[in-house]
Amino acid sequence: MTSLRTLGSSDLEVFPLSLGGNVFGWTADEETSFAVLDAYAAAGGNFIDTADSYSAWIEGNKGGESETIIGKWVKARGNRDDVVIATKVSQHPEYQGLSAANIKAAADASLRRLDTDHIDLYYTHFDKPEVPVEEIIGALDELVKAGKVRHIAASNISADRLRASLDFSDREGLARYVALQPHYNLVSRDTYEGPLQDLAAKEGLSAVPYFSLASGFLTGKYRPGTTVDSARAEGAAKHLQSERGRQVLTALDEIAAAHGAQVATVALAWLAAQPTITAPIASARTVDQLPALLEVADLKLTDEELTRLTRASS
């Protein structure tokens, strides 16, 4: 049985791989999404990540499709107390921004779609520097006090804004961010490493990175001369054009072969071993894609292997 990890200073115990819900209602229909969620839960997984805006970018969608599918699945399985649901506010077409009024209205809409009375982890999806941190934290604190949200977190935020938010929470005795969701992987390190990671470490925040597999590039399926049938193929394939991307693939291939593991598992294992990281996020649009993600819970790379990947990605 894979041991769970504590998320920051919260009482949330989570599986070391967070299942990304961005594909639910996009590249995975409801039936397939249920199958993926069932397989994840059967393996001990309990940490589901979504956002109120998933997947508003698809023609015919309004946003909230992922939350709705997750809500239906939880109700059908009767397992609400067994899963940690994380969602986000600021990007839904009808609930844009981080004003206090919008945060509260968006949270109520998410609760309806998720068909639940509480959100376990509520992120500000993209920070809005024009909104004072006092207004954002104040609104989030009201949601916590009302029992609608258990814990709060931030995604896509600068170190300065995070520092100001934490200071305000501490000064006023209000709800405090317990986690951070940065863009971070082997081919995108400067999006987290540095002041933001240092602050998270100093303040005891857990990091739950997104784009953990660089839109699929770090699964190893993108190779010179190959064509991949994926909605994210263009973004992933661009990494083949960089020397760093090719160096990372070479190192991943050799380490994966040494462990008898898949490339994606090794890429996630490197990420999981980095300071502050509690659970990388990765999504699966089919059940067949799930085992390589779940195996990160059991794969431990040697110090030499970790160093090799770090150097290859520098």
N, C-alpha and C positions, 0 to 999 in steps of 0.2 A: 504494500500500500504506500503510494507516494505521500510523503509528509507535506502538509500544507505550510504556507509561510504567512507570517503576520504582516499586514499592510500598514507600514508606518507605525504611528502611535495609536492606530485604531484597534478595535476588537475583531476586525475582519480577518478570517483565516482563508487564504486563497491558494488554489492550485498554481504551480509554477509556470503554467502556460495559460494565458487568458485567450479565450476564443473570441475572435473578432466577428462582430455581427454585421459588418458593412456589406457583406455579400447577400444577406437575407433580404429577399424581395428585389434583388438586383440580378446577380448571376446564379443565384440559387432560389428556386421557387419554394413555396411553403412546404410541400411534401419533402423536398430534398433538405431544406433547412431543418425540419423536424428530425430527419434521419441523422444529420450531422450533429445536432444537439444531443440526440439520444446516445450516439456513439461516444461523444465527449464526456457526457455524464457517466456512462457505463465504465469509462476508464478512470473515473475518479475526479474528473474536471468539474469545477463549480464556479468559475469566474468568467462571466459573459460581458463583453464590452460592446456597447452600441452608442448611438447618438440620435437625437430627435430629428436630425436632418437626413439620416440614411433612409432611402436613397432618392432624394429630391432631384438629383442630377439626371435621372432617367425620364425620358419623355413619357408622360402619362402618370408619373408618380407625384405625390404631393409632399413627401417627407413623412417619416414616421412608420414606413413600411416594415423596417427591421424591428422596431419596438413592438409593433402589432403582432408580428410572427412570434417573437419571444414570449409575449404575453399569452398568446394562444397556447404555445407549447407548455409553459409553466402551469397554466390552468388545466390542460389536458393531462399532464403528468402528476399534478398535485404535489409539486416539489418546491414550492416557493421558499420554504425555510432551509432548503438544502443548497440554494444557489445564491451567489453574490452578483447582483446586477448593477452594472455601471452604465450610466448614460450621460449625455452632455447637453448644454444649452448655449445658444447664441447664433446658430446657423440655420435653423428651420425657416423656410420662406415666410411663414406667418408669425414667427417669433424671433425676429432678428435683434441681436445686440444683448447687452448686459445691464440694461437699466433695471432697477429694482422691480418695477411693475412687470417687465418682460420675463425676468427670471422666475417670478412667482407664477405667472400665467403659463409659461412653458413647462414648468414642473408639473402643474396640474394636468396639462395636456399629455405629458409623458406618462404620468400615473394612470390616466385613462387608457392609453394605448397598451401599456404594460399590464393593465388589469390587476393592479396591486395597490396597496395603501402606503408603500414606502419604496424609496430608491436607496439602495445600499451605498452607492458611491456616485456623487453628482459632480461632474466636471464643468468648469467654464471651458467651452470648446476652443474658442479663439479669444484671447484677451482683447479688450477694447480700451486702449489707453485714454480715450476721451472720457471714460466713465471713472470717477474716483473709486479707488479701492474700498473706501469707506462705504460707498453705496452698494458695491457688489457683495462684500463680506456681510454687511448688515442684512441684505436680502437672503443670503444663504443661511445665515444664522437663524433667521425667522423660520425658514423651512425646517431646520434641524429641531428647533424648539417645538414646532408644530407636529413633529414626528413623521413628516413627509420624506425627509432625507436623514440617513444615518450619519454619513460622513461626506466631507467636501474635498474637492481636488481641483487641480488646474492643468490645462493643456495649452500648448502654444503660448507661453508666457515668458517674458524676459526675466532675467535674474533681478533686475531692479524692481520690477512690479511685484515679483514674488516676495522679495524682501519687505517691501512696503505692506503687502497684504498680511504677511506673518506678524510684522510688528504691530499692525493695527489690531489683529485678533488678540495678540498677547496683552496689549495695552488695555483693551476694552473687555477682555474676558469673553470673547465671542468664539464661535466655531472656527477651527483652524484647519487649513489644508493638511491632509495626511499623505497625499500622493501627488505625483506629477506625471503627465503623459507627454513625453517629448518624442520628436522624430529622431530615431537613433538606430543605426545598424552598422555593419562592417564597412559599407561604402558611404556612410553619412555619419561621421563622428563629430564634426564640429557643430552639428545642430544640437548637441547636448554637452559634450565634454567641455570643461572650462568652468566659468563662473556659475552656470546653472547647476551642473552636477556637484560642484563644490558646496553650493548653498544647500542643495538637497541633502547631502551627506551631513553637513553641520547641523541641520535642523531636524534630522531624523525622518525625512520624507522618503517614501518608496517611489521608485520610478517604474512605470509600466509603459514601455516604449511602443509606439506604433510604427508602421512600415518596417517591422523587424526583419522582413525578408526582402526589403527593397522592391516592393511590388512584384515579387516572384523571382527577381534576378538571383537571389541567394538560395533558391531551390536547386540551381544548377541546370535547369531545363533550357536556359537561353545560351546557345552556343553559336559560334560563327557559322553562317550558312543554314541555320535552322529557322523555321517559322513556327511560332507558338500561337495556338488559338486561345487567346485570352483578351479580356477587355482592357487589361493593363499592360499588354505586350510592348507597346511603343515606349512607355516610360521605363520598363524594366530593361529592354534591349539596349538602351543608350549606354548602360554601364559597360557593355562589351567594347565600346570605343575608347575607354580610358585604360591606361596602363595599370592603374590601381585595381580596376575591376577585373582585369585578366589575372593579375597577381593573386588577388583574393580567391578567384575560382580555382587556380592551380593549387593553392594551399588547402582549400576546402576539399578538393578532390582527393588529395593524398592523405589528409587526416581522416576523412570519411572512410577511405579504403582500409586504413589501419584499424579502425574500430568496427568495420563491417556495418557502418551506419550510412544514412542518407545525408546528402550535402546540406539540406535544409536543417536537419537536426544539429549538425555541427555548427552552422551559422547561429542558430538559436542558443546553443550551449555556450558559445563565446559571449554572446550578449548577456545571458543569464549570469555569467561569472563576473561581470563588470560591477564596480562599486555602485551601490544604491539600487541596482535592478532587482525587483522582486518577481516580476512575471512579464516576459515579453508578450505582446499581442500578435497573434497570427490567425488568419482566417482560412477556412476550407470550404470550397464551393461544392465538393463532393466528399463522401465518406472515405473514398480511397486516398484523399490527400491528407487525412487526419493523422494516421500513424506516425508519419515523419515529424509532425509537430509535437505530438504527445510524448515521443521518446526523449525529448529534451529533459524531461523530469528525471531521467535515469542516466543520462550521458554526462560524465564528468571528464573534461579534457585535462591533460597534464599541464603543468606550468609551461613546459617547453612548447606545447601545441598552442596554448593561449598566446604566448609571446610571438610565435611565428605568425599567427593570424593578425595580431596587433601590428607587427612590422609590415606585413603585406598590405595592410589597409591604411598605412600612414601616408 
